[in-house]
Amino acid sequence: MKISERDFLRRLPGASRSFARRERLEQRLHIDFILLLLLLAISAVGLVVLYSASSESRESMTRQCIFFGLAYVVMVMVAQVPVDFMRRMAPWAYAGGVVLLILVLVIGVGAKGAQRWLSLGGFRFQPAEVMKLAMPMTIAAYLGTRFMPPRFKHVFFSALLVAIPTALIIDQPDLGTSILVAASGFVVLFFAGLHWRYIFAAVFLLGASLWPIWHFMMHDYQRTRVLTLLNPEADRLGAGWNIIQSKTAIGSGGFYGKGWLEGTQSRLDFLPEGHTDFIIAVMAEEFGFVGVVVLLAMYLLLIVRCMMIAVRAQDAFGRLMVSGITMTFFTYIFVNMGMVSGLLPVVGVPLPLISQGGTAVVTLMAGFGIIMAVATQPKRVMTPQ
């Protein structure tokens, strides 16, 4: 029977007792310590940057610390859930999420031209956040019990599962969240061994549908954001203001930055949304190129650790689900940094664990709880036939 290097080290008498003890403790607590340390480190960086971005607001810091505390508790609780139970519950989570998205369109609470929230007893929450986790779980549960690479009918049904909630979220409208939800589903399809002919066909269909999407599906403000990306100078004091100020802040930071609490663009209120979507511009101004590279290195280590857990997962469901959640996390980072640096349209995606936020942080940490559940899943004993 083939054994992994991890199993080999564990079986050496006295060679790696600390490793074995740590592994037993991780399985008992359902916590991956390396992943936890990386999450705590990035969260600490987020609080340091937020303190400056919020103009040293104690209220903002207190609120964010409460969100982080709640998010870590949710992560630990989710990590205790057996993986097999997640597999059985995935279709119900998907169905419940779709029902909630329909309710948003019917009785949802609106704000700033969008209708994205449900109000329950004075508490507002965004059901689209549920789909960020329900989507990769459902596609992984569907494909995990079938032959890979998936056949055409399985690809078609999976694409349909992705399309339904994505269309409902676009109609709210919430382009940023719809991109993340769609990406979380299609990434699972990709890791299931999707044939290149399906990928080329999807790219062709997307290219062919750009014109009708532009004219019949996009709202006026969304078209303005795309046009602003191409030429922000056309409306310097209006639609182009955020991008121009963001690039100014990034450029003024230079290699080492101006120093903590010394950023002029954010602290003099030139940079809108500096504590939420555009917070990386604040970091670039105060900590410079070096600070941003350090943060990217921490993100990279986190993603590598998650992909290692995906490779070591005991079945296809766990492997696909962890891969999907991890790549959704990567999409968060890619889209946020792309829009802040002027390479992508502004779609309202926060920077994970750095931007101020509530629901998004809790959902994100629930995703890491799922990854920890897979990482600490009890090993199945294989006996020779």
VENLINZI-V134028 format. One record per pair of residues at least 24 apart in sequence whose ideal C-beta (glycine too) atoms are under 10 Angstrom apart, sorted by the first residue. I is the first residue (numbers start at 1). J is the second residue. D is the distance in whole Angstrom. If there is no record, write none. Layout:
# VENLINZI-V134028
I;J;D
I;J;D
This chain:
# VENLINZI-V134028
1;382;6
1;383;9
1;384;6
2;382;10
3;382;10
4;311;9
4;312;7
6;308;10
6;312;7
7;379;8
10;379;10
23;376;9
23;379;10
25;376;10
26;372;9
26;375;8
26;376;5
27;375;9
27;376;5
27;377;8
27;378;7
27;379;8
28;376;8
29;76;8
29;79;8
29;80;9
29;372;9
29;376;8
30;76;8
30;77;10
30;78;9
30;79;4
30;80;5
30;81;9
30;82;10
30;369;9
30;372;6
30;373;6
30;375;8
30;376;5
30;377;9
30;378;10
31;75;9
31;76;7
31;79;6
31;80;10
31;369;10
31;372;6
31;375;9
31;376;7
32;79;8
32;305;8
32;306;9
32;308;10
32;309;7
32;368;9
32;371;8
32;372;5
32;373;10
32;374;9
32;375;4
32;376;7
33;372;10
34;301;9
34;302;9
34;305;6
34;308;9
34;309;10
34;375;9
35;75;10
35;79;10
35;301;10
35;302;7
35;305;5
35;306;7
35;308;10
35;309;8
35;368;7
35;371;7
35;372;6
35;375;7
36;72;9
36;75;9
36;76;9
36;79;10
36;368;9
36;372;8
37;301;10
37;302;10
37;305;10
38;298;6
38;299;9
38;301;6
38;302;5
38;303;10
38;304;10
38;305;6
38;306;9
38;353;10
38;368;10
39;68;10
39;71;9
39;72;8
39;75;8
39;298;10
39;302;7
39;305;10
39;352;10
39;353;7
39;364;9
39;365;8
39;368;6
39;372;10
40;68;9
40;72;8
40;353;10
41;295;10
41;298;6
41;301;9
41;302;9
41;353;10
42;295;7
42;298;5
42;299;7
42;301;9
42;302;7
42;352;8
42;353;5
42;354;7
43;68;6
43;71;9
43;72;8
43;352;10
43;353;5
43;354;9
43;361;9
43;365;9
44;68;10
44;353;9
45;283;8
45;287;9
45;291;9
45;294;8
45;295;6
45;298;7
45;353;8
45;354;7
46;279;8
46;283;9
46;295;9
46;351;8
46;352;9
46;353;5
46;354;4
46;355;8
46;356;9
46;361;9
47;353;10
47;354;9
47;356;10
48;260;7
48;283;9
48;286;10
48;287;9
48;354;10
49;260;9
49;263;10
49;266;10
49;274;10
49;275;9
49;279;6
49;280;8
49;282;6
49;283;5
49;286;8
49;287;8
49;291;9
49;295;9
49;351;9
49;354;6
49;355;9
49;356;10
50;274;10
50;275;6
50;276;9
50;279;7
50;282;9
50;283;10
50;354;7
50;355;8
50;356;6
51;260;9
51;261;8
51;275;10
52;259;10
52;260;6
52;261;5
52;262;8
52;263;6
52;266;7
52;267;7
52;274;9
52;275;9
52;279;9
52;282;6
52;283;9
52;285;9
52;286;6
52;287;10
53;263;8
53;266;6
53;267;9
53;271;9
53;273;9
53;274;5
53;275;4
53;276;9
53;278;9
53;279;5
53;280;10
53;281;9
53;282;4
53;283;8
53;285;10
53;286;9
53;354;9
53;355;9
53;356;8
54;266;9
54;274;8
54;275;5
54;276;10
54;279;9
54;282;10
54;356;7
55;261;9
55;266;8
55;267;6
55;268;10
55;269;8
55;274;9
55;275;9
56;261;7
56;267;9
57;275;8
57;356;10
60;275;7
60;356;6
61;356;9
63;356;8
63;357;10
63;358;8
64;275;9
64;355;10
64;356;6
64;357;8
64;358;9
64;361;8
66;358;9
67;356;8
67;357;7
67;358;5
67;359;9
67;360;9
67;361;5
67;362;7
67;365;9
68;353;8
68;361;7
68;362;9
68;365;8
70;358;8
70;361;8
70;362;6
70;365;9
71;353;9
71;357;10
71;358;9
71;359;10
71;360;9
71;361;5
71;362;5
71;363;9
71;364;7
71;365;4
71;366;8
71;368;9
71;369;9
72;361;10
72;362;10
72;365;6
72;368;9
72;369;9
73;362;9
73;365;9
73;369;10
74;361;9
74;362;6
74;363;9
74;364;10
74;365;6
74;366;5
74;368;10
74;369;7
75;362;9
75;364;9
75;365;4
75;366;6
75;367;8
75;368;5
75;369;4
75;370;9
75;371;9
75;372;7
75;373;10
76;365;9
76;369;7
76;372;8
77;366;9
77;369;7
78;133;9
78;365;8
78;366;5
78;367;8
78;368;8
78;369;3
78;370;6
78;371;9
78;372;8
78;373;7
79;366;10
79;368;8
79;369;4
79;370;8
79;371;8
79;372;4
79;373;5
79;374;9
79;375;9
79;376;7
80;369;8
80;372;9
80;373;7
80;376;9
81;369;8
81;370;8
81;373;6
82;373;7
82;377;8
82;378;9
83;313;8
83;314;8
83;315;8
83;317;7
83;318;6
83;321;8
83;370;9
83;373;6
83;374;6
83;376;10
83;377;5
83;378;9
84;315;9
84;317;9
84;318;10
84;377;9
85;373;9
86;133;10
86;137;6
86;140;9
86;141;8
86;317;8
86;318;9
86;321;8
86;370;7
86;373;7
86;374;9
87;137;8
87;140;8
87;141;5
87;144;7
87;145;9
87;315;9
87;317;5
87;318;9
87;321;9
88;141;8
89;134;9
89;137;8
89;138;10
89;141;9
90;133;10
90;134;7
90;135;10
90;136;9
90;137;4
90;138;5
90;139;9
90;140;7
90;141;4
90;142;8
90;144;10
90;317;9
90;321;8
91;134;9
91;137;9
91;138;6
91;141;7
91;142;8
91;161;10
92;134;9
92;138;9
93;130;7
93;131;9
93;133;7
93;134;4
93;135;9
93;137;6
93;138;7
93;141;10
94;130;9
94;131;8
94;133;10
94;134;5
94;135;7
94;137;8
94;138;4
94;139;9
94;141;9
94;142;9
94;161;7
94;164;9
94;165;8
95;134;9
95;138;9
96;127;9
96;130;7
96;131;10
96;134;8
97;127;6
97;128;8
97;129;9
97;130;4
97;131;5
97;132;9
97;133;9
97;134;5
97;135;8
97;138;9
97;164;10
97;165;6
97;168;9
97;181;9
98;127;9
98;130;10
98;131;8
98;134;9
98;161;9
98;164;6
98;165;6
98;168;7
99;127;9
100;125;9
100;126;9
100;127;4
100;128;9
100;130;7
100;131;9
100;165;10
100;168;9
101;127;5
101;128;7
101;130;9
101;131;7
101;164;9
101;165;6
101;166;10
101;167;9
101;168;4
101;169;7
101;171;9
101;172;8
101;181;10
102;127;9
102;164;10
102;165;10
102;168;7
103;127;7
104;128;8
104;168;8
104;169;9
104;171;9
104;172;6
104;174;10
105;168;7
105;169;10
105;171;6
105;172;7
108;172;8
110;172;9
113;173;8
113;219;8
113;221;7
114;172;6
114;173;6
114;174;6
114;219;10
114;221;10
114;348;10
115;171;9
115;172;6
115;173;9
115;174;9
116;169;8
116;172;5
116;173;9
116;174;5
116;177;8
117;172;9
117;359;9
124;358;10
124;359;9
125;358;9
125;359;6
125;362;9
125;363;10
126;169;10
126;172;9
126;174;8
126;177;8
126;358;10
126;359;5
126;360;8
126;363;9
127;165;9
127;168;9
127;169;9
127;172;10
127;359;10
128;165;8
128;166;10
128;168;8
128;169;5
128;172;7
128;174;6
128;176;10
128;177;5
128;178;8
128;180;9
128;181;7
128;359;9
128;363;10
129;177;8
129;180;9
129;181;9
129;358;10
129;359;5
129;360;7
129;362;8
129;363;4
129;364;9
129;366;9
130;165;9
130;181;10
130;359;10
130;363;8
130;366;10
131;162;10
131;164;10
131;165;5
131;166;8
131;168;9
131;169;7
131;177;8
131;178;9
131;180;9
131;181;5
131;182;10
131;184;8
131;185;9
131;363;10
132;165;10
132;177;8
132;180;6
132;181;6
132;183;10
132;184;6
132;324;10
132;325;8
132;328;6
132;329;10
132;332;9
132;360;9
132;363;6
132;364;8
132;366;9
132;367;7
133;181;10
133;184;8
133;321;9
133;324;9
133;325;7
133;328;9
133;363;7
133;364;9
133;366;6
133;367;6
133;369;10
133;370;7
134;165;8
134;181;9
134;184;9
134;185;10
135;161;8
135;162;7
135;165;7
135;166;9
135;180;9
135;181;5
135;182;8
135;183;9
135;184;5
135;185;5
135;186;9
135;187;10
135;188;8
135;324;8
135;325;10
135;328;8
136;181;9
136;183;10
136;184;5
136;185;7
136;186;10
136;187;7
136;188;5
136;191;10
136;320;8
136;321;6
136;322;9
136;323;8
136;324;3
136;325;5
136;326;9
136;327;9
136;328;7
136;367;8
136;370;9
137;184;9
137;188;9
137;317;9
137;320;9
137;321;6
137;324;8
137;325;9
137;367;10
137;370;8
138;162;9
138;165;10
138;184;10
138;185;8
138;188;9
138;321;9
138;324;10
139;184;8
139;185;5
139;186;9
139;187;9
139;188;4
139;189;7
139;191;10
139;192;8
139;320;7
139;321;9
139;324;7
140;185;10
140;188;5
140;189;10
140;191;9
140;192;8
140;315;10
140;316;8
140;317;5
140;318;8
140;319;8
140;320;4
140;321;4
140;322;9
140;323;8
140;324;6
140;325;9
141;188;10
141;316;10
141;317;6
141;320;9
141;321;8
142;188;9
142;189;10
142;192;10
142;317;9
142;320;9
143;188;7
143;189;7
143;191;9
143;192;5
143;193;9
143;194;10
143;316;7
143;317;8
143;320;6
144;188;9
144;192;8
144;315;7
144;316;4
144;317;4
144;318;8
144;319;8
144;320;6
144;321;8
145;315;9
145;316;8
145;317;8
146;192;9
146;316;9
147;192;10
147;193;10
148;191;9
148;192;5
148;193;5
148;194;9
148;316;7
148;320;9
149;189;10
149;192;7
149;193;3
149;194;6
149;195;6
149;198;9
150;189;7
150;192;5
150;193;7
150;194;7
150;195;9
150;198;9
151;195;10
152;195;9
152;197;10
152;198;8
154;189;9
154;192;8
154;194;10
155;189;7
155;192;9
155;194;7
155;195;8
155;198;6
155;201;10
155;202;10
156;198;10
158;185;7
158;186;8
158;188;8
158;189;5
158;192;8
158;194;9
159;185;8
159;186;8
159;189;8
159;198;9
159;202;8
161;185;7
161;189;10
162;186;6
162;188;9
162;189;8
167;217;9
170;213;10
170;217;7
170;218;9
170;219;10
170;222;10
171;217;9
173;217;9
173;218;9
173;219;6
173;221;9
173;222;7
174;347;9
174;348;8
175;218;8
175;219;9
175;221;10
175;222;6
175;225;9
175;345;8
175;346;10
175;347;5
175;348;8
175;349;9
176;277;9
176;332;10
176;335;7
176;336;9
176;339;9
176;345;10
176;346;9
176;347;4
176;348;4
176;349;4
176;350;9
177;347;9
177;348;8
177;349;8
177;360;9
178;347;9
179;331;7
179;335;7
179;344;10
179;347;7
179;349;8
180;328;6
180;329;10
180;331;6
180;332;7
180;335;8
180;347;9
180;349;7
180;360;10
181;328;8
182;331;10
183;324;9
183;327;7
183;328;6
183;330;9
183;331;5
183;332;9
183;334;9
183;335;9
184;324;5
184;325;7
184;326;10
184;327;7
184;328;4
184;329;10
184;331;8
184;367;9
185;324;7
185;328;9
186;324;9
186;327;9
187;320;9
187;323;7
187;324;5
187;325;9
187;326;9
187;327;4
187;328;7
187;330;9
187;331;8
188;319;10
188;320;5
188;321;7
188;322;10
188;323;7
188;324;4
188;325;9
188;327;8
188;328;10
189;320;9
189;324;9
190;320;10
190;323;9
190;324;9
190;327;8
191;310;8
191;316;10
191;319;7
191;320;6
191;321;10
191;322;9
191;323;4
191;324;7
191;326;10
191;327;8
192;316;8
192;319;9
192;320;6
192;323;9
192;324;10
222;345;8
222;346;10
222;347;8
223;345;10
224;345;9
224;346;10
225;339;9
225;344;10
225;345;4
225;346;5
225;347;7
225;348;10
226;344;10
226;345;5
226;346;10
227;345;9
228;342;9
228;345;7
228;346;8
229;338;10
229;339;8
229;342;7
229;343;8
229;344;7
229;345;5
229;346;8
230;345;9
232;342;7
239;346;9
240;342;10
241;270;9
241;271;9
241;272;7
242;271;8
242;272;6
242;273;7
242;274;10
242;277;9
242;278;7
242;281;9
242;339;9
242;340;9
242;342;10
242;346;6
243;278;9
243;281;10
243;339;8
243;340;8
243;341;9
243;342;5
243;345;10
243;346;7
244;270;10
244;342;9
245;269;10
245;270;5
245;271;5
245;272;7
245;274;9
245;278;8
245;281;8
246;270;10
246;271;6
246;272;9
246;273;9
246;274;9
246;277;10
246;278;5
246;280;9
246;281;4
246;282;10
246;284;9
246;285;10
246;339;9
246;340;5
246;341;7
246;342;7
246;346;9
247;281;8
247;284;10
247;340;9
247;341;7
247;342;5
248;281;9
248;285;9
249;274;8
249;278;8
249;280;9
249;281;4
249;282;7
249;283;9
249;284;6
249;285;4
249;286;9
249;340;9
250;278;10
250;280;8
250;281;5
250;282;10
250;283;9
250;284;4
250;285;7
250;288;9
250;289;9
250;292;8
250;340;8
250;341;7
250;342;9
251;281;10
251;284;8
251;285;9
252;281;10
252;284;9
252;285;6
252;288;10
253;281;9
253;282;9
253;283;8
253;284;5
253;285;4
253;286;7
253;287;7
253;288;4
253;289;7
253;290;10
253;291;8
253;292;8
254;284;9
254;285;9
254;288;5
254;289;7
254;290;10
255;288;5
255;289;5
255;290;6
255;291;10
256;286;10
256;287;8
256;288;4
256;289;8
256;290;6
256;291;8
257;283;8
257;284;7
257;285;7
257;286;5
257;287;4
257;288;3
257;289;8
257;290;7
257;291;6
257;292;9
258;285;6
258;286;6
258;287;9
258;288;8
259;285;10
259;286;6
259;287;8
259;288;9
260;286;6
260;287;7
260;291;10
261;286;7
262;286;6
263;287;9
271;340;10
273;340;10
273;346;9
273;348;9
273;350;10
273;355;9
273;356;10
274;355;10
274;356;10
275;354;10
275;355;7
275;356;5
275;357;10
276;348;9
276;350;6
276;351;9
276;354;10
276;355;5
276;356;5
276;357;7
276;360;10
277;336;7
277;339;7
277;340;7
277;346;7
277;347;9
277;348;6
277;349;7
277;350;6
277;351;8
277;355;6
277;356;10
277;357;10
278;336;9
278;339;9
278;340;5
278;346;9
278;350;10
278;351;9
278;355;9
279;336;9
279;340;8
279;350;8
279;351;6
279;354;6
279;355;5
279;356;8
280;333;9
280;336;7
280;337;6
280;339;10
280;340;5
280;341;8
280;351;5
280;354;7
280;355;8
281;337;10
281;340;5
281;341;8
282;340;10
282;354;10
283;351;9
283;354;7
284;337;10
284;340;9
284;341;9
292;337;9
295;333;9
295;337;10
295;351;9
295;353;10
295;354;8
296;333;8
296;337;8
298;353;9
299;329;8
299;330;8
299;332;10
299;333;6
299;337;10
299;351;10
299;352;8
299;353;9
299;354;10
300;330;10
300;333;10
302;326;9
302;329;8
302;330;10
302;333;10
302;352;9
302;353;9
302;368;9
303;327;8
303;329;7
303;330;6
303;333;9
305;371;9
305;375;9
306;330;9
306;367;10
306;368;8
306;371;6
306;372;10
306;374;10
306;375;9
308;375;9
309;371;6
309;372;8
309;374;6
309;375;4
309;376;9
309;377;10
310;371;8
310;374;8
310;375;9
312;374;9
312;375;8
312;377;10
313;371;10
313;374;5
313;375;8
313;377;8
314;374;8
314;377;6
314;378;9
314;379;7
314;380;6
315;374;9
315;377;9
315;380;9
317;374;9
318;370;9
318;371;9
318;373;9
318;374;4
318;375;9
318;377;7
319;374;8
321;367;10
321;370;7
321;371;8
321;373;10
321;374;7
322;367;9
322;370;8
322;371;5
322;372;10
322;373;10
322;374;5
322;375;8
323;371;10
324;367;9
324;370;10
325;364;9
325;366;10
325;367;5
325;368;8
325;369;10
325;370;6
325;371;6
325;374;9
326;367;9
326;368;9
326;371;7
328;352;10
328;364;9
328;367;7
329;353;10
329;364;7
329;367;7
329;368;8
329;371;9
332;360;9
332;364;8
